Amino acid sequence: MIIRRFKEEDSVELAEVIAKTLRTTNIKDYSTEYIENDISFLTAEKPIKCSTWTN
């Protein structure tokens, strides 16, 4: 496994991984509608924006 820092070109794939994870892990606690609503705000730009203030 190779671990490296986030690069902006990773943003589309990262958004897809986050969406898949939300659908998989949160389905027992939240409705599909609720999860899909959250995912609708998850664009490729969101990880880029978050990367400016998170580690």
C-alpha positions in Angstrom: 0.0 0.0 0.0 1.2 3.4 -0.9 0.0 6.3 1.2 0.4 9.9 0.0 -1.2 13.3 0.4 -4.4 14.2 -1.4 -4.0 15.7 -4.9 -6.7 17.7 -6.6 -6.9 15.2 -9.4 -8.1 12.6 -6.8 -11.3 14.6 -6.1 -13.7 12.8 -8.4 -12.7 9.4 -7.3 -12.6 10.4 -3.6 -16.2 11.8 -3.9 -17.3 8.5 -5.4 -15.6 6.5 -2.5 -17.2 8.8 0.1 -20.6 8.3 -1.5 -20.2 4.5 -1.7 -19.1 4.5 2.0 -22.1 6.6 3.1 -24.5 4.3 1.3 -22.9 1.2 2.7 -22.2 2.1 6.3 -25.1 4.5 7.1 -28.0 2.5 5.6 -28.9 0.9 8.9 -29.2 4.3 10.7 -30.6 6.6 8.0 -33.1 6.3 5.2 -32.0 6.1 1.6 -33.6 9.5 0.9 -31.6 11.1 3.7 -28.3 9.6 2.5 -28.9 10.5 -1.1 -29.7 14.0 -0.1 -26.3 14.3 1.6 -24.6 12.8 -1.3 -26.3 15.3 -3.7 -24.2 18.0 -2.1 -21.0 16.0 -2.6 -19.3 17.3 -5.7 -15.7 16.8 -6.9 -15.0 20.4 -5.6 -16.0 19.5 -2.0 -12.9 17.4 -1.3 -10.7 20.1 -2.8 -12.3 22.7 -0.6 -12.1 20.5 2.5 -8.4 19.8 1.8 -7.5 23.4 2.4 -8.5 23.1 6.1 -8.2 19.4 7.0 -5.3 17.0 7.4 
